[in-house]
Amino acid sequence: MSPPLATPLFNSYADCSRVAELEAKLVDESPISSVFSVSDIEHALESLKYGKAAGIDGIVKEHLFYSHPAIIVYIMLLFNRMSVHSWCA
């Protein structure tokens, strides 16, 4: 008999409310202007196609799709900080 499968560390459906709380807390406490919102990041990720080659960073849509929902909040924070500090490639 095979061993039982490990229980997941998180339930992404249950964590959605925690992600919203995290976003609200970070946006309220951050002096960084909010150029991008979570919905902007979600919309951009939805427009990406599956099965495409990774860029120079090695990240493909599948990495972000199967990651914890909080990653979108951290991507939003990264993009907002980049826009404030005028970082560009």
ZAVORO-283827 format. One record per residue: residue in three letters; x, z, y of N, C-alpha, C, O, CB in turn. Coordinates in pm, whole numbers, padded with zeros to 5 digits, always signed. Glycine has a CB too. Layout:
// ZAVORO-283827
AlaXZYXZYXZYXZYXZY/...
This chain:
// ZAVORO-283827
Met+00084+00000-00117+00000+00000+00000+00089+00000+00124+00187+00074+00130-00096+00122+00000/Ser+00055-00082+00221+00135-00092+00342+00104+00025+00436-00006+00079+00433+00111-00226+00414/Pro+00202+00063+00519+00178+00174+00612+00076+00133+00718+00065+00015+00750+00310+00219+00679/Pro+00003+00229+00771-00097+00196+00874-00028+00143+00999+00084+00181+01032-00182+00320+00908/Leu-00098+00055+01068-00044+00001+01192-00037+00110+01298-00122+00199+01304-00130-00116+01242/Ala+00065+00102+01378+00081+00201+01485-00031+00184+01587-00077+00072+01613+00220+00187+01553/Thr-00074+00294+01642-00177+00285+01746-00111+00233+01873+00003+00267+01903-00247+00423+01771/Pro-00182+00152+01948-00122+00099+02070-00094+00209+02171-00164+00311+02174-00213-00007+02134/Leu+00009+00189+02253+00044+00288+02353-00056+00290+02467-00068+00391+02537+00182+00261+02407/Phe-00125+00181+02487-00225+00176+02593-00336+00083+02551-00319-00004+02465-00163+00131+02727/Asn-00449+00101+02612-00563+00013+02592-00584-00057+02725-00629+00004+02822-00692+00092+02544/Ser-00552-00186+02728-00554-00255+02857-00692-00254+02922-00702-00256+03045-00507-00398+02839/Tyr-00798-00250+02843-00931-00245+02903-00956-00111+02970-01013-00105+03079-01039-00272+02798/Ala-00914-00003+02907-00931+00130+02965-00835+00150+03081-00866+00225+03174-00910+00238+02858/Asp-00719+00085+03078-00620+00104+03182-00652+00027+03310-00587+00051+03412-00486+00062+03131/Cys-00749-00062+03309-00782-00138+03429-00822-00048+03544-00787-00074+03659-00894-00237+03400/Ser-00895+00058+03515-00932+00150+03623-00809+00224+03674-00799+00251+03794-01039+00251+03575/Arg-00716+00256+03586-00593+00322+03629-00507+00228+03713-00440+00271+03807-00513+00371+03508/Val-00509+00100+03680-00435+00001+03757-00492-00009+03898-00418-00017+03996-00438-00138+03688/Ala-00625-00008+03909-00689-00012+04041-00652+00113+04122-00628+00104+04243-00842-00022+04027/Glu-00648+00228+04056-00608+00352+04124-00463+00343+04170-00430+00385+04280-00628+00473+04031/Leu-00376+00288+04084-00236+00273+04118-00219+00181+04238-00142+00210+04330-00157+00220+03998/Glu-00291+00070+04238-00283-00024+04349-00326+00043+04479-00259+00031+04581-00369-00149+04322/Ala-00438+00114+04476-00489+00179+04597-00390+00283+04648-00365+00293+04769-00625+00246+04569/Lys-00334+00360+04557-00239+00464+04597-00113+00403+04658-00065+00449+04761-00202+00552+04477/Leu-00059+00300+04595+00064+00240+04644+00043+00166+04775+00130+00170+04862+00121+00147+04541/Val-00069+00098+04789-00097+00025+04913-00120+00122+05028-00074+00098+05139-00218-00067+04895/Asp-00191+00232+05001-00219+00329+05106-00094+00401+05153-00080+00431+05272-00321+00431+05058/Glu+00000+00430+05060+00118+00507+05094+00234+00420+05140+00331+00472+05195+00160+00589+04976/Ser+00225+00291+05120+00336+00203+05152+00332+00158+05298+00228+00115+05347+00335+00082+05059/Pro+00446+00169+05367+00451+00118+05504+00465-00035+05507+00458-00097+05613+00566+00182+05580/Ile+00486-00093+05390+00502-00237+05378+00367-00304+05399+00267-00261+05343+00563-00275+05241/Ser+00365-00408+05480+00240-00480+05502+00195-00546+05372+00278-00582+05288+00255-00585+05614/Ser+00068-00563+05357+00012-00621+05235-00024-00766+05260-00139-00799+05291-00112-00541+05187/Val+00074-00852+05245+00050-00995+05260-00021-01047+05136-00113-01128+05145+00183-01071+05282/Phe+00023-00999+05020-00035-01040+04892-00119-00927+04836-00088-00810+04854+00075-01081+04792/Ser-00227-00963+04767-00311-00864+04699-00302-00888+04549-00247-00989+04504-00460-00872+04748/Val-00356-00795+04473-00357-00810+04328-00437-00934+04289-00399-01005+04196-00417-00684+04261/Ser-00545-00960+04359-00625-01079+04325-00546-01208+04351-00565-01306+04280-00755-01079+04406/Asp-00459-01209+04453-00373-01325+04476-00280-01350+04358-00263-01463+04313-00291-01307+04605/Ile-00220-01242+04309-00127-01253+04196-00202-01296+04071-00155-01382+03996-00054-01119+04172/Glu-00320-01236+04046-00399-01275+03929-00438-01422+03935-00431-01492+03834-00525-01188+03919/His-00478-01469+04053-00517-01609+04069-00398-01702+04042-00413-01805+03976-00573-01634+04210/Ala-00281-01665+04092-00161-01746+04069-00125-01750+03920-00086-01855+03868-00043-01692+04151/Leu-00137-01636+03852-00104-01632+03710-00204-01712+03627-00167-01775+03528-00100-01488+03661/Glu-00330-01710+03668-00432-01786+03596-00407-01936+03606-00444-02011+03516-00570-01753+03649/Ser-00346-01979+03715-00323-02123+03734-00203-02174+03654-00187-02295+03639-00301-02152+03880/Leu-00119-02083+03602-00007-02126+03520-00057-02176+03385-00159-02130+03335+00094-02011+03500/Lys+00015-02271+03327-00024-02325+03198+00054-02255+03086+00168-02214+03105+00001-02478+03194/Tyr-00009-02244+02969+00056-02186+02852+00150-02287+02789+00131-02408+02801-00048-02139+02750/Gly+00253-02236+02722+00341-02321+02644+00445-02397+02724+00511-02486+02670+00261-02416+02568/Lys+00460-02365+02850+00559-02433+02932+00694-02361+02920+00699-02242+02888+00514-02440+03080/Ala+00801-02434+02947+00935-02377+02938+00954-02271+03047+00894-02277+03154+01042-02488+02950/Ala+01040-02175+03015+01071-02069+03111+01161-02122+03220+01232-02221+03202+01138-01950+03040/Gly+01157-02056+03333+01245-02091+03444+01381-02028+03425+01416-01985+03315+01184-02049+03577/Ile+01458-02022+03531+01592-01966+03525+01590-01817+03491+01687-01764+03436+01664-01988+03659/Asp+01479-01749+03522+01466-01607+03492+01427-01581+03346+01435-01466+03301+01364-01545+03583/Gly+01386-01684+03273+01350-01668+03132+01210-01614+03110+01175-01579+02997+01447-01579+03066/Ile+01130-01605+03214+00995-01550+03202+00894-01663+03190+00896-01758+03268+00960-01458+03323/Val+00806-01653+03092+00697-01749+03074+00565-01677+03096+00560-01554+03100+00702-01816+02933/Lys+00458-01753+03109+00326-01694+03134+00289-01594+03025+00227-01491+03053+00220-01803+03144/Glu+00325-01623+02902+00290-01535+02791+00347-01394+02809+00284-01297+02769+00339-01594+02660/His+00467-01382+02869+00525-01250+02894+00433-01168+02984+00409-01050+02959+00664-01263+02957/Leu+00384-01231+03088+00299-01160+03184+00159-01138+03129+00096-01036+03157+00292-01237+03315/Phe+00108-01235+03052-00026-01226+02996-00037-01110+02897-00139-01040+02895-00063-01356+02927/Tyr+00065-01088+02816+00061-00984+02714+00123-00852+02759+00132-00759+02679+00131-01032+02590/Ser+00165-00843+02883+00223-00719+02933+00111-00625+02980-00006-00662+02983+00322-00747+03047/His+00149-00505+03016+00054-00405+03066-00006-00456+03197+00065-00517+03277+00123-00268+03087/Pro-00134-00432+03221-00198-00480+03345-00132-00429+03473-00145-00493+03578-00343-00439+03345/Ala-00062-00316+03466+00002-00262+03586+00115-00352+03636+00156-00340+03752+00058-00123+03558/Ile+00165-00442+03554+00274-00531+03596+00231-00614+03716+00314-00648+03801+00317-00623+03481/Ile+00103-00647+03726+00054-00727+03838+00068-00649+03969+00099-00707+04073-00094-00769+03816/Val+00046-00519+03963+00062-00436+04083+00208-00436+04126+00238-00445+04245+00012-00291+04056/Tyr+00299-00424+04030+00441-00422+04065+00489-00558+04115+00575-00565+04203+00524-00378+03944/Ile+00435-00665+04061+00468-00799+04113+00418-00812+04257+00486-00868+04342+00406-00911+04023/Met+00298-00760+04283+00244-00762+04419+00337-00686+04514+00367-00735+04623+00103-00702+04423/Leu+00382-00568+04473+00473-00489+04557+00604-00564+04582+00656-00564+04693+00501-00353+04492/Leu+00656-00628+04478+00779-00705+04492+00761-00818+04594+00844-00834+04683+00822-00762+04357/Phe+00655-00895+04580+00631-01006+04671+00608-00957+04814+00656-01020+04909+00511-01088+04624/Asn+00537-00847+04831+00514-00793+04966+00645-00747+05029+00668-00770+05148+00415-00676+04961/Arg+00730-00684+04952+00860-00641+05006+00947-00761+05039+01017-00761+05140+00932-00549+04906/Met+00942-00863+04955+01019-00984+04981+00971-01051+05110+01052-01102+05188+01009-01082+04863/Ser+00840-01050+05133+00788-01114+05254+00825-01036+05379+00848-01096+05484+00636-01129+05245/Val+00831-00904+05371+00866-00822+05486+01014-00838+05520+01051-00846+05637+00833-00673+05459/His+01097-00844+05417+01241-00851+05439+01292-00994+05446+01413-01016+05448+01313-00777+05329/Ser+01201-01090+05450+01234-01233+05463+01332-01281+05358+01423-01359+05388+01290-01260+05600/Trp+01314-01234+05236+01398-01281+05127+01343-01415+05079+01223-01429+05058+01403-01177+05010/Cys+01429-01509+05063+01389-01637+05006+01505-01694+04926+01621-01664+04951+01345-01736+05118/Ala+01470-01777+04831+01572-01835+04744+01633-01959+04806+01721-02021+04747+01514-01870+04608/
